[in-house]
Amino acid sequence: MSPLSPTSEAAYDRIRLRQWSAGRARSAGIDRRDLLRLVAAAS
């Protein structure tokens, strides 16, 4: 697998941020609502 160029990585990050903000991002990681709760608790 070839490394992403900085431009490609930035574009990917923007896409993922939009997906996450809309609640459409999927991953094996932490759930969006759980992350928001953790951030709120840490504030």
N, C-alpha and C positions, 0 to 999 in steps of 0.2 A: 504494500500500500504506500503510495507516495504521500509526502507531507503536503498539507494545504498551503497555498500561498497566503500571505497576510490578508489580501483582498478577499479571497475565498472564505477564509476563516471569519472575517468581519461580517461578510454577507450571511454566512451560516449563523453566526451569533445573533444578528438582527432577526432572522427568520425564527430562530428558537425563542427569542425574547417575545416576539409577537404571538407565537403559539402558546407560550407559557402564560402570558398576560390574558389571553382569551380562554385559558383553561383547556387548551387542546393539545398541549405538549404531553407526550407519553415517554416514559423511560422506566428503567428498573430502579430508579432512585427514589427520593423522598416525594411524597404527594404534595402538591401545591398548597393545599390548605394546611397541612402539617407544617410546612416551611413558614407560611405566614404566621401561624401560631407561635412557632419558635422565635421568629424575629420580633413579634409583639412582646413576648415574654422577656426577651433580652433587652428591650428598650426601656 
